[in-house]
Amino acid sequence: MNVRQGVVHPVEAPPLQTDGAANVLLPRVRMKDLQGMPGTVGGVFLRFSQSLFAVVALSVMVTTTDFASVTAFCYLVAATSLQSMWSLALAIVDIYALLVGRHLQNYRAVSLFSVGDGVTSTLTFAAACASAGITVLIGNDLNACANNHCTQYETAIAMAFLSWFAALPSFLFNFWLLASR
């Protein structure tokens, strides 16, 4: 059997720099901020739209006289209250970051934003779904829309879904920023 042994060819080492510049680590280059991330104009727009839709859903639901008799509607009021306060607070933080010229990419801040957005958007979505189920029960199954405020319920539920739809990109951008570290 005729087998050849492999040959190792040495590779030259790069030349040493004597000025000390080779020992300095270069900073990590981050991807450009996308609109919708914290501290951007798109982020402020998303926060204000979340807060606006949640406040409208809350206002419409509270103006009905008998929302307190249904647990899902009370849950919708609580969830939209929390969503509106959270979104408004983070909109103020985003505006401050824009005015000062800072990027909101601190690990702890992004972690807090991501968890808060995840919790509030999940609560809002669950409350909207539960309230939509009750509204379908009242309207289609019981045929009792004449005795209830079905139009107001449906409007409040639609606004809650729009609030969730605006909160979802904020959560995804924060989670992506957190995961890309």
N, C-alpha and C positions, 0 to 999 in steps of 0.2 A: 504494500500500500504506500502510495507516494503522497504525503501530506505536507503542506508548506506551513510554516509558522508565520504569524502575522508580524508585520513590521510597524514599530511605533516611530512616528516622526514628531520630534519635539516642536512645540509652538513657541515663538518668541513672546516674552512678556512685554507689555506696553512700557514705554519709557517712563521713568519716575519723574514726577514734577517736584521741583525743589521749593516752589513758592508757597506750598501748603494748601493750594486750591483743591487738590485732589481729595483731601480729607473732609471737605465740607459737603454735607448732604444737601442735595437740591430739594426744595419744597415740592410736595405733591401737587401736581396740576389737577385742578378740579374742573369738572365739566361746567360749561356756562349755565347760569341760572335759567331755568325754564319758567315762563309765565305760569303762575299758579303755585309755585313754590313759596314758602314763607319769605316775607321781606320783598316781594315783587308786587308790581301794580296788579298783575293778574291774581295774585293771592289776596290782595285787598278786595278786588272785585268779587272773588268767590266768597270771601268772608261776609261781605255786605249782602250778597244775594242770599246766602244761608240765613243770615239774621233776619233779613226782610221777609222771606217766605215763612220762616218760623213765627215771626211776630204776627203776620197776617193770619196764619193758621190759628194761632193762639187767640187773637182778637175775635175771629169769626166764631170759634168754638165757645168762647166765654160769653158772647152775646146771646147765645141760645139759652133758654130758660131751664131746660131739663138735661143739660149735659152731665150734671153731677149724679144723675140716677144710673148711668151706665159706666162701669169700671173702665172699659176700653177708652171712652171719651175722656175720663179723668187722666188716664195714662197718657193720652195724646196731649192734653194740656200740660202735664208735667214734663213730658219729653220735649215739646216745643219750647217750653220755658227754659229748660236747660240748654237746648240747642241755641236759642237766641242769645242767652247770656254768654255762652262759651264763644260763639262766633263773633259777637260784638267785642268781647275782650281781646280776642286774637286779631281782630281787624285793627284795634287801637295799637296793639304791639307791632303789627305790620306797618302801619302808618308811621309809627315812631322809628322803626328801622329804616324806612325809606327817607324820612326827614334827616336822620343822623347819618345815613349812608352806610349802614352796617348790614352785613349778611347774617341771617338767622340760621347758621349752620353749626351751632354749638351742639354737641352730642346730647347733653342733658335736655336742652330746650327742644330739640327735634324729637327726642324720646317722649317728652311730655306732650308735645303737640300731636304726635302720632297716636299715642294711647288715648288722649282726650278726644281726638277726632274719631277714632275707632269706636269708642264707647258712645259718644253722643250720636253719631250717625247710625249706629246699630239700634240704639233706643228709639230714635226718630222713625227709622224704617219699621221696627216692630210695632210701634204705636200706630203708625199709619196703616199697616196691614191689619191689625186687630180692629181698628175703627172702621176700615173699609168692609171687613167681614160683618160687623154689626150693622152697618148701613145697608149692605146687601140683604141681610136678614130682615131688617125693618121694611125695606122697599119692595123686594121681590117675593120673599116668602110669607111675610105677614100682611102685605099690602096695607101698611099703616103709615104711609108717607103723608097722608092728609092730616093725621093727628100729630105728626112730628115735623122736625125741621130738616128734612132730607137734603134740600138744596144747600143749606148752610153746612150740614155735616160733610157733604160731598166737596164743597169748596174748601173747607178746612183740611180735609184729607188730601185733596189735590195739592194744596200749598205745603203740607207736610212732606208729601212725596217730592215736590220740587226742592224743598229744603234739603232733603236727603240726597237728591240728585246733585245738588251743588256741593254738599259736604263730602261726597265720595271722592271727587278729584283731589280735594285737599288732603284727605286721608292717604290716598295713593301716592301723591307727591311726597308727603312727609315720610311715609313708610319706605318709599324708594330712596329718599335722601338718607334715611337711617340705615338702610340695607347696603348702600353703596359706600359706606365708610370702610 
